[in-house]
Amino acid sequence: MKSSLPAAALVGLLLSLPTVTGCSTTAKHAGPERQAGYGAGQGADPSDAKAADTASGGCPTAASLPLPKDFPATLPVPDGAVVTSVEHRTGNRLVVATVVRGDFDSALAFLHRQLPKAGYALKEGEVEQDDAESNFSSATVNGRWTLQKMPGCEGEVYLTYLTSAGT
């Protein structure tokens, strides 16, 4: 099992930048089951993190959490996505982790097609065999999405949105 320390450091670094940039393959399988643990020392209020129950492989075992009211209303989320954790951070930053039923390629095609249709510009992204990520922005929102195959949960992928108010 990989240590979550490098992934936690990477996410902390990414979220501390005014515009979220950069990536690393050390966070390759940092799934939603680890999101709530990022709060300590990263500018989050631990009482503000919420997580749904997941099995050891990260497969959701409970109903989806609701999307938070401050999640950008125009930001497309795939139908049937299960919200597994929500974390509010300082600076109006929001981390929403989901599990999407279906294959990696379908989820990736959804993001590449639907975000631009909703008015979000995609930039500085990359696609590898088991993961993909891209920054996105609109007139009011800056963010980054990450998409990762779930090694312990076939037919589902992690999709995480990191958002902050635009400048």
FIKE-587685 format. One record per residue (C-alpha): residue number from 1; residue in three letters; x, y, z. Coordinates in Angstrom, 1 decimal, always signed. Example, Ala and Ser with C-alpha at 12.3 -4.5 7.8 and 13.67 -1.06 7.14 Angstrom:
<sites>
- 1/ala/+12.3/-4.5/+7.8
- 2/ser/+13.7/-1.1/+7.1
</sites>
This chain:
<sites>
- 1/met/+0.0/+0.0/+0.0
- 2/lys/+1.4/+3.4/-1.0
- 3/ser/+1.9/+6.0/+1.7
- 4/ser/-0.5/+8.9/+1.5
- 5/leu/+2.1/+11.4/+2.8
- 6/pro/+3.5/+12.3/-0.7
- 7/ala/-0.1/+12.7/-2.0
- 8/ala/-1.1/+14.8/+1.0
- 9/ala/+1.9/+17.1/+0.4
- 10/leu/+1.0/+17.4/-3.3
- 11/val/-2.6/+18.3/-2.6
- 12/gly/-1.5/+20.8/+0.0
- 13/leu/+0.9/+22.4/-2.4
- 14/leu/-1.7/+22.5/-5.2
- 15/leu/-4.4/+24.0/-3.0
- 16/ser/-2.0/+26.7/-1.7
- 17/leu/-1.5/+28.2/-5.1
- 18/pro/-3.7/+31.0/-6.4
- 19/thr/-4.4/+29.1/-9.5
- 20/val/-4.1/+25.4/-9.1
- 21/thr/-1.3/+24.0/-11.3
- 22/gly/+1.2/+21.1/-11.5
- 23/cys/+0.7/+17.4/-11.0
- 24/ser/+2.6/+14.3/-9.9
- 25/thr/+2.2/+10.6/-10.4
- 26/thr/+2.9/+10.2/-6.7
- 27/ala/-0.8/+11.0/-6.2
- 28/lys/-1.8/+8.4/-8.7
- 29/his/-4.2/+6.4/-6.5
- 30/ala/-5.0/+8.9/-3.8
- 31/gly/-8.7/+8.3/-3.7
- 32/pro/-11.7/+9.8/-1.9
- 33/glu/-11.2/+7.6/+1.1
- 34/arg/-8.1/+9.6/+1.9
- 35/gln/-9.5/+13.1/+1.3
- 36/ala/-10.7/+13.7/+4.8
- 37/gly/-7.2/+13.1/+6.2
- 38/tyr/-5.8/+16.0/+4.2
- 39/gly/-7.3/+18.6/+6.6
- 40/ala/-4.6/+18.5/+9.3
- 41/gly/-2.1/+21.3/+8.8
- 42/gln/-3.5/+22.2/+5.3
- 43/gly/-5.7/+25.1/+6.2
- 44/ala/-8.9/+23.1/+6.6
- 45/asp/-11.3/+23.0/+9.5
- 46/pro/-11.5/+19.3/+10.4
- 47/ser/-15.1/+19.8/+11.6
- 48/asp/-16.0/+20.9/+8.1
- 49/ala/-14.9/+17.7/+6.3
- 50/lys/-17.5/+15.1/+5.5
- 51/ala/-16.9/+11.7/+4.1
- 52/ala/-19.2/+8.9/+3.0
- 53/asp/-18.5/+5.3/+4.0
- 54/thr/-16.3/+3.4/+1.6
- 55/ala/-14.9/-0.1/+1.4
- 56/ser/-11.2/-0.7/+1.8
- 57/gly/-10.7/-0.4/-2.0
- 58/gly/-12.6/+2.9/-2.1
- 59/cys/-15.8/+1.6/-3.5
- 60/pro/-18.8/+3.5/-2.0
- 61/thr/-20.8/+1.6/+0.5
- 62/ala/-23.3/+4.3/+1.4
- 63/ala/-25.6/+6.7/-0.5
- 64/ser/-24.0/+9.8/-2.0
- 65/leu/-23.4/+12.9/+0.1
- 66/pro/-25.2/+15.9/-1.3
- 67/leu/-23.2/+18.4/-3.3
- 68/pro/-22.5/+21.4/-1.1
- 69/lys/-24.4/+24.6/-1.7
- 70/asp/-21.2/+26.4/-2.6
- 71/phe/-20.3/+23.9/-5.3
- 72/pro/-20.4/+25.8/-8.6
- 73/ala/-23.9/+25.3/-10.0
- 74/thr/-22.7/+25.3/-13.6
- 75/leu/-19.9/+22.8/-13.1
- 76/pro/-20.9/+19.5/-14.8
- 77/val/-20.9/+16.3/-12.7
- 78/pro/-21.5/+13.0/-14.4
- 79/asp/-25.0/+11.4/-13.8
- 80/gly/-24.9/+8.9/-11.0
- 81/ala/-21.7/+10.2/-9.4
- 82/val/-21.5/+9.3/-5.8
- 83/val/-20.1/+12.1/-3.7
- 84/thr/-17.8/+10.4/-1.2
- 85/ser/-16.2/+13.4/+0.6
- 86/val/-16.6/+17.2/+0.8
- 87/glu/-14.0/+19.4/+2.4
- 88/his/-14.1/+23.2/+2.8
- 89/arg/-10.7/+24.9/+3.0
- 90/thr/-9.6/+28.4/+3.8
- 91/gly/-9.7/+30.9/+0.9
- 92/asn/-13.1/+29.7/-0.3
- 93/arg/-11.5/+26.5/-1.6
- 94/leu/-13.6/+23.3/-1.9
- 95/val/-12.6/+19.7/-2.5
- 96/val/-15.4/+17.4/-3.7
- 97/ala/-14.4/+13.7/-4.3
- 98/thr/-16.7/+11.5/-6.2
- 99/val/-16.9/+8.0/-7.6
- 100/val/-18.2/+7.7/-11.1
- 101/arg/-19.7/+4.5/-12.4
- 102/gly/-18.4/+3.5/-15.8
- 103/asp/-15.0/+3.3/-17.4
- 104/phe/-12.2/+5.8/-17.4
- 105/asp/-12.5/+6.7/-21.1
- 106/ser/-16.2/+7.6/-20.8
- 107/ala/-15.6/+9.8/-17.7
- 108/leu/-12.7/+11.5/-19.5
- 109/ala/-14.8/+12.1/-22.6
- 110/phe/-17.6/+13.6/-20.4
- 111/leu/-15.1/+16.1/-18.8
- 112/his/-13.6/+17.1/-22.1
- 113/arg/-17.0/+17.6/-23.7
- 114/gln/-19.2/+19.0/-20.9
- 115/leu/-16.9/+21.5/-19.2
- 116/pro/-16.3/+23.6/-22.3
- 117/lys/-20.1/+23.4/-23.1
- 118/ala/-20.7/+24.8/-19.6
- 119/gly/-18.3/+27.7/-20.1
- 120/tyr/-15.2/+26.3/-18.5
- 121/ala/-11.8/+26.6/-20.3
- 122/leu/-9.6/+23.5/-19.9
- 123/lys/-5.8/+24.1/-19.7
- 124/glu/-2.6/+22.6/-18.6
- 125/gly/-3.9/+19.0/-18.5
- 126/glu/-2.5/+15.6/-19.2
- 127/val/-3.7/+12.1/-19.7
- 128/glu/-1.9/+9.0/-18.7
- 129/gln/-2.9/+5.3/-18.8
- 130/asp/-4.6/+5.3/-15.3
- 131/asp/-5.1/+9.0/-14.6
- 132/ala/-5.8/+12.4/-16.1
- 133/glu/-6.1/+15.9/-14.8
- 134/ser/-6.7/+19.4/-16.0
- 135/asn/-7.0/+22.9/-14.7
- 136/phe/-10.3/+24.7/-15.6
- 137/ser/-11.6/+28.2/-15.3
- 138/ser/-14.6/+30.3/-16.0
- 139/ala/-15.3/+34.0/-15.2
- 140/thr/-16.1/+33.1/-11.6
- 141/val/-14.4/+29.8/-10.8
- 142/asn/-10.8/+28.4/-10.9
- 143/gly/-10.2/+24.8/-10.4
- 144/arg/-8.7/+21.4/-11.2
- 145/trp/-10.2/+18.0/-11.8
- 146/thr/-8.5/+14.7/-11.4
- 147/leu/-9.6/+11.4/-12.8
- 148/gln/-8.1/+8.1/-11.6
- 149/lys/-8.9/+4.5/-12.2
- 150/met/-9.9/+2.6/-9.0
- 151/pro/-7.6/-0.4/-8.7
- 152/gly/-9.8/-2.1/-6.0
- 153/cys/-13.2/-1.3/-7.6
- 154/glu/-13.6/-2.3/-11.2
- 155/gly/-16.1/-0.3/-13.3
- 156/glu/-15.7/+2.9/-11.3
- 157/val/-13.3/+5.8/-11.3
- 158/tyr/-12.4/+8.6/-8.9
- 159/leu/-13.3/+12.1/-10.0
- 160/thr/-12.2/+14.9/-7.7
- 161/tyr/-13.0/+18.6/-8.2
- 162/leu/-10.9/+21.3/-6.5
- 163/thr/-12.5/+24.7/-6.8
- 164/ser/-12.0/+28.2/-5.6
- 165/ala/-13.6/+31.6/-6.4
- 166/gly/-12.1/+33.1/-9.6
- 167/thr/-10.2/+36.4/-9.7
</sites>
